[in-house]
Amino acid sequence: MKLRLLFFSATLLNLYLLSLSSTPALATHKSESIAQQQENSAHTNLQIAQSLVEITGVKLEKNEKGVEILLETPASDKLQVIPQESDKSLIVNIPNAKLRLTSGDRVGFTKPTEGIVEIIVNQTDANTIQFTVVGETGKPQIELFDDQKGLVFQVNSIKNNQVSQPPAPEKPAEPEATPAVENQPTSVNPRNENTRSESDIEITVTGTRTERAVQDTPGTISVIRSEELETNFVQDIKDLVRYEPGVSVRNRPTRSGNSSINIRGIEGNRVLIQIDGVRVPDIYFNTSRDLVDFDSLKRVEIIRGPGSSLYGSDAIGGVVSYITKDPIDYLDIFGKEGFVSGKVAYNRVDSSFAETFTVAAGDDKLSTSFVYTRRDGQENKNFGGRNPNPQTIGGNNFLGKVVLQPDSRNTFKLTGEFFEQQTDTDVRSAAVSLPGPPGSRRLSQNAEDYTRRGRGSIAYEYNNPDGSFVQKARSQFYYQDAETTENVEELRQIGTSLRRRVSQNRFLQNTVGGDVQLESNFRTGSLNHRLVYGLDILNTNTSRPRDNTEFNLTAGTSTKNVGGELFPNKTFPDADTLRIGLYIQDEISLGDDRITIIPGIRYDYYQLKPDNNDADFARINTENYKVEGISASAISPKLGIIAKLTPEVSLYGQYVRGFRSPPYDDAAIAFTNFASFYTVLPNANLKPETSDSYELGLRYNSSYLNAGVTGFYNRYNNFIQTVNVGTSVIGGRTFQQFQSQNTKGAEIYGVEAKAEYRFNGKPEGLNLFASLAYAEGTDLQTNQPLESVDPIKGIIGIGYRSPENRWGTQLFTTLVGRKDRVALANQFKPSGYTSVDLIGYYNFNPNTTLNIGVFNLFNQKYWEWSDVRGLTTTSPDLELYTQPGLSVAASLTVRF
């Protein structure tokens, strides 16, 4: 590993020196190109700069005439515009520009003002951006202004738009002094910056399955961009939600690491996690859903609360959506047809090194990219009260894409991804006394856990703003194969005999599926509609093979009957789960777009089909319990509303119905353990879990202040839990009986808030930020506190970004309260804590970036509730669960 790191670091140093040495030559070349082009422009009358201008932001602001769209550029760069006409559209080509946005190469605003169907800003080729305004009944009118921050398009609504009105028959309409009718480069008027105020438009595609501003969604959605993933040193799902109050990850430090994501008290397989629309495999006992490498991601979107009306089963608690980068995301950085980058990172928390290599090439028709990341590390450090179990961790991630865009309307995308991780653990904490003869003890335990996930997909996208009824469409077909293998070897002293156990547990899931989604924009009377409808279908095969052998080293014998079970076996038979979903949603705008109503509904059919001829399952189902399949359906409605009280203030609310179909490990599980005297019964009569979620919130959004507060109430019904249903006599002995059954469920309610204040109204400069989450939950079956709900948590901080983004820094202070509401009297209740982190970055030049982070700056000792819940005050492992003390992380990226 050290040799590879030295080689990779030397390569980065060479790339950095190359970037420094090539900068003057590039500048000279650009100057000569501009001079030559200016000479040619005398013949062509086109004053298009050869040096591309980067557009770093696209912002929308409403005003009394309609809307303003600002294309943000560096202060000294100017954009050239060439208008053209269409039947109901006005198109402006900008031939010297490149979009450099975190949201990709396209930004769209649907029904931004009265009489305008859509405004689209997209990259049409390597050097050209197209600004399109689609009118409802005629060509819209726009005005252009120069702004200190870039180029402003004033798009007028119908009531202020005279151009779109039919001219008088006896007299032709005179041309307006706007670019709407001149097919030549157009100059723009100077603009006083003080006459406008704009706010950042952050786009989500997960919340409504359409591109929509986060501030205009009727729910709570977090969008974490690739820049934040890098500056915050996100390398796993626990890092991802570090600064997201109300969202947490449970870590199992003795061996298994991170489990899954908890959203507002709901976790595990009740939260849907997907990557590029493909479901991440389930979690099962010691497995993990930490199956994605974050260096390949464009952004992460988190829906807080049920998302079943759009995504079906398993989204009852929320949705986490990973979106990977496309080739254009790399090629647009420098506006070239080739891109290469290298990154090396170090994190002291787990003494890990990571190296990422990226290459991309192509043009506006055909492009491709490949990303490879290698990670090597050790066990996570704790505060030092007890040394953690030694671990050696290594992993690889490969992501490749090919994108074919034969024209501006059609795009084909081929994606291949492979993730793997090997973790070897000396589980010293497992060396404990065992039941049995005096002196029985586990002497040692060594585990080798291997996880892999591979997927392939082919996708098609259609985008035609002038389409008669369907303006957008996308479809995808995919296959994913995942496996977790747990190899464990133990040495045990049982009385006077020495025994060795060798076990292997595997969890396998493969999924094949596809989806189709269509979008239609139309008008009925005074109402604007954005209709989204589609079909999802997928089949998942799940298997849980288990094997175990015990060797009696004293007697020289071996057996497959271990711990009261005969191996190899499966606690549930191999099972196929078929899911089919049909959904439709309409975004209805009225009242000059001041009110948007979003009704939606989804129909889901699900079928669980176990393999009753599975010999490994029959080996442990000694009582021949009958395992039956399940087939049923569910309907999940949704209703959301956003009311803009003023241009800055909006009120929103929504009701969402969620559901989760009975899973294979509850409905089809059946086995008997003869050593511990218990038996587990299957249950084919399980009903789906359901939820009713209500949310109400208020937002304020301006160039200086973005703030919001929301309250929510979630009622969960028919929760599936394993309960004791009595006893039975097997072979003359009494066995406890357990079965998964529907219970009364749970209720969770709370409040969340978030705010950011910018002192100069721009991303650059000084800013303050804060966020807060408070929730309470009750198990309605036991009337006890719901312990999966996290205690109150808040984030406050201050940040600064230099005017030219040369450097930036943020100081985060995390404040967490004590968890007082617990179900067990002897439950360990960690005290509240305060932790401070300092992160920053420095851009040496456009090619080279250094990130540095210092975490737990004041070296505080604390526990996180999500990790320790279930541990008692007398647990000997409490010190293993402390969080790391003062630690540092750093990364260096070189790109060209």
Rosetta blueprint (number, residue, H / E / L):
1 M L
2 K H
3 L H
4 R H
5 L H
6 L H
7 F H
8 F H
9 S H
10 A H
11 T H
12 L H
13 L H
14 N H
15 L H
16 Y H
17 L H
18 L H
19 S H
20 L H
21 S H
22 S H
23 T H
24 P H
25 A H
26 L H
27 A H
28 T H
29 H H
30 K H
31 S H
32 E H
33 S H
34 I H
35 A H
36 Q H
37 Q H
38 Q H
39 E H
40 N H
41 S H
42 A H
43 H H
44 T H
45 N L
46 L L
47 Q L
48 I L
49 A L
50 Q L
51 S L
52 L L
53 V E
54 E E
55 I E
56 T L
57 G E
58 V E
59 K E
60 L E
61 E E
62 K E
63 N L
64 E L
65 K L
66 G E
67 V E
68 E E
69 I E
70 L E
71 L E
72 E E
73 T L
74 P L
75 A L
76 S L
77 D L
78 K L
79 L L
80 Q L
81 V E
82 I E
83 P E
84 Q E
85 E E
86 S L
87 D L
88 K L
89 S E
90 L E
91 I E
92 V E
93 N E
94 I E
95 P L
96 N L
97 A E
98 K E
99 L E
100 R L
101 L E
102 T L
103 S L
104 G E
105 D L
106 R E
107 V E
108 G E
109 F E
110 T E
111 K E
112 P E
113 T E
114 E L
115 G L
116 I E
117 V E
118 E E
119 I E
120 I E
121 V E
122 N E
123 Q E
124 T E
125 D E
126 A L
127 N L
128 T E
129 I E
130 Q E
131 F E
132 T E
133 V E
134 V E
135 G E
136 E L
137 T L
138 G L
139 K L
140 P L
141 Q L
142 I E
143 E E
144 L E
145 F E
146 D E
147 D E
148 Q L
149 K L
150 G E
151 L E
152 V E
153 F E
154 Q E
155 V E
156 N E
157 S L
158 I H
159 K H
160 N H
161 N L
162 Q L
163 V L
164 S L
165 Q L
166 P L
167 P L
168 A L
169 P L
170 E L
171 K L
172 P L
173 A L
174 E L
175 P L
176 E L
177 A L
178 T L
179 P L
180 A L
181 V L
182 E L
183 N L
184 Q L
185 P L
186 T E
187 S L
188 V L
189 N E
190 P E
191 R L
192 N L
193 E H
194 N H
195 T H
196 R L
197 S L
198 E L
199 S L
200 D L
201 I L
202 E L
203 I E
204 T E
205 V L
206 T L
207 G L
208 T L
209 R L
210 T L
211 E L
212 R E
213 A E
214 V H
215 Q H
216 D H
217 T L
218 P L
219 G L
220 T E
221 I E
222 S E
223 V E
224 I E
225 R E
226 S H
227 E H
228 E H
229 L H
230 E H
231 T H
232 N L
233 F L
234 V L
235 Q L
236 D L
237 I H
238 K H
239 D H
240 L H
241 V L
242 R L
243 Y L
244 E L
245 P L
246 G L
247 V E
248 S E
249 V E
250 R E
251 N E
252 R E
253 P L
254 T L
255 R L
256 S L
257 G E
258 N E
259 S E
260 S E
261 I E
262 N E
263 I E
264 R L
265 G L
266 I E
267 E L
268 G H
269 N H
270 R H
271 V E
272 L E
273 I E
274 Q E
275 I E
276 D L
277 G L
278 V E
279 R E
280 V L
281 P L
282 D L
283 I L
284 Y L
285 F L
286 N L
287 T L
288 S L
289 R L
290 D L
291 L L
292 V L
293 D L
294 F H
295 D H
296 S H
297 L E
298 K E
299 R E
300 V E
301 E E
302 I E
303 I E
304 R E
305 G L
306 P L
307 G L
308 S H
309 S H
310 L H
311 Y H
312 G L
313 S L
314 D L
315 A L
316 I L
317 G L
318 G E
319 V E
320 V E
321 S E
322 Y E
323 I E
324 T E
325 K L
326 D L
327 P H
328 I H
329 D H
330 Y H
331 L H
332 D H
333 I H
334 F H
335 G L
336 K L
337 E L
338 G E
339 F E
340 V E
341 S E
342 G E
343 K E
344 V E
345 A E
346 Y E
347 N E
348 R L
349 V L
350 D L
351 S L
352 S E
353 F E
354 A E
355 E E
356 T E
357 F E
358 T E
359 V E
360 A E
361 A E
362 G E
363 D L
364 D L
365 K L
366 L E
367 S E
368 T E
369 S E
370 F E
371 V E
372 Y E
373 T E
374 R E
375 R E
376 D E
377 G E
378 Q E
379 E L
380 N L
381 K L
382 N L
383 F L
384 G L
385 G L
386 R L
387 N L
388 P L
389 N L
390 P L
391 Q E
392 T E
393 I E
394 G E
395 G E
396 N E
397 N E
398 F E
399 L E
400 G E
401 K E
402 V E
403 V E
404 L E
405 Q L
406 P L
407 D L
408 S L
409 R L
410 N E
411 T E
412 F E
413 K E
414 L E
415 T E
416 G E
417 E E
418 F E
419 F E
420 E E
421 Q E
422 Q E
423 T E
424 D E
425 T E
426 D E
427 V L
428 R H
429 S H
430 A H
431 A L
432 V L
433 S E
434 L L
435 P L
436 G L
437 P L
438 P L
439 G L
440 S L
441 R E
442 R E
443 L E
444 S E
445 Q E
446 N E
447 A E
448 E E
449 D E
450 Y E
451 T E
452 R E
453 R E
454 G E
455 R E
456 G E
457 S E
458 I E
459 A E
460 Y E
461 E E
462 Y E
463 N E
464 N L
465 P L
466 D L
467 G L
468 S L
469 F L
470 V L
471 Q L
472 K E
473 A E
474 R E
475 S E
476 Q E
477 F E
478 Y E
479 Y E
480 Q E
481 D E
482 A E
483 E E
484 T E
485 T E
486 E E
487 N E
488 V E
489 E E
490 E E
491 L E
492 R E
493 Q E
494 I E
495 G L
496 T L
497 S E
498 L E
499 R E
500 R E
501 R E
502 V E
503 S E
504 Q E
505 N E
506 R E
507 F E
508 L E
509 Q E
510 N E
511 T E
512 V E
513 G E
514 G E
515 D E
516 V E
517 Q E
518 L E
519 E E
520 S E
521 N E
522 F E
523 R E
524 T E
525 G L
526 S L
527 L E
528 N E
529 H E
530 R E
531 L E
532 V E
533 Y E
534 G E
535 L E
536 D E
537 I E
538 L E
539 N E
540 T E
541 N E
542 T E
543 S E
544 R L
545 P L
546 R E
547 D E
548 N E
549 T E
550 E E
551 F E
552 N E
553 L L
554 T L
555 A L
556 G L
557 T E
558 S E
559 T E
560 K L
561 N E
562 V E
563 G L
564 G L
565 E E
566 L E
567 F L
568 P L
569 N E
570 K L
571 T L
572 F L
573 P L
574 D L
575 A E
576 D E
577 T E
578 L E
579 R E
580 I E
581 G E
582 L E
583 Y E
584 I E
585 Q E
586 D E
587 E E
588 I E
589 S E
590 L E
591 G L
592 D L
593 D L
594 R L
595 I E
596 T E
597 I E
598 I E
599 P E
600 G E
601 I E
602 R E
603 Y E
604 D E
605 Y E
606 Y E
607 Q E
608 L E
609 K E
610 P E
611 D L
612 N L
613 N L
614 D L
615 A H
616 D H
617 F H
618 A H
619 R H
620 I H
621 N L
622 T L
623 E L
624 N L
625 Y L
626 K L
627 V L
628 E L
629 G L
630 I E
631 S E
632 A E
633 S E
634 A E
635 I E
636 S E
637 P E
638 K E
639 L E
640 G E
641 I E
642 I E
643 A E
644 K E
645 L L
646 T L
647 P L
648 E L
649 V E
650 S E
651 L E
652 Y E
653 G E
654 Q E
655 Y E
656 V E
657 R E
658 G E
659 F E
660 R E
661 S L
662 P L
663 P L
664 Y H
665 D H
666 D H
667 A H
668 A L
669 I L
670 A L
671 F E
672 T E
673 N E
674 F L
675 A L
676 S L
677 F L
678 Y E
679 T E
680 V E
681 L E
682 P L
683 N L
684 A L
685 N L
686 L L
687 K L
688 P L
689 E E
690 T E
691 S E
692 D E
693 S E
694 Y E
695 E E
696 L E
697 G E
698 L E
699 R E
700 Y E
701 N E
702 S L
703 S L
704 Y L
705 L E
706 N E
707 A E
708 G E
709 V E
710 T E
711 G E
712 F E
713 Y E
714 N E
715 R E
716 Y E
717 N E
718 N L
719 F L
720 I E
721 Q E
722 T E
723 V E
724 N E
725 V E
726 G E
727 T E
728 S E
729 V E
730 I E
731 G L
732 G L
733 R E
734 T E
735 F E
736 Q E
737 Q E
738 F E
739 Q E
740 S E
741 Q E
742 N E
743 T L
744 K L
745 G L
746 A E
747 E E
748 I E
749 Y E
750 G E
751 V E
752 E E
753 A E
754 K E
755 A E
756 E E
757 Y E
758 R E
759 F L
760 N L
761 G L
762 K L
763 P L
764 E L
765 G E
766 L E
767 N E
768 L E
769 F E
770 A E
771 S E
772 L E
773 A E
774 Y E
775 A E
776 E E
777 G E
778 T E
779 D E
780 L L
781 Q L
782 T L
783 N L
784 Q E
785 P E
786 L L
787 E L
788 S L
789 V L
790 D L
791 P L
792 I L
793 K E
794 G E
795 I E
796 I E
797 G E
798 I E
799 G E
800 Y E
801 R E
802 S L
803 P L
804 E L
805 N L
806 R L
807 W E
808 G E
809 T E
810 Q E
811 L E
812 F E
813 T E
814 T E
815 L E
816 V E
817 G L
818 R L
819 K L
820 D L
821 R L
822 V L
823 A L
824 L L
825 A L
826 N L
827 Q E
828 F L
829 K L
830 P L
831 S L
832 G L
833 Y E
834 T E
835 S E
836 V E
837 D E
838 L E
839 I E
840 G E
841 Y E
842 Y E
843 N E
844 F E
845 N E
846 P L
847 N L
848 T E
849 T E
850 L E
851 N E
852 I E
853 G E
854 V E
855 F E
856 N L
857 L L
858 F L
859 N L
860 Q L
861 K L
862 Y L
863 W L
864 E L
865 W H
866 S H
867 D H
868 V H
869 R L
870 G L
871 L L
872 T E
873 T L
874 T L
875 S L
876 P L
877 D L
878 L H
879 E H
880 L H
881 Y H
882 T L
883 Q L
884 P L
885 G L
886 L L
887 S E
888 V E
889 A E
890 A E
891 S E
892 L E
893 T E
894 V E
895 R E
896 F L
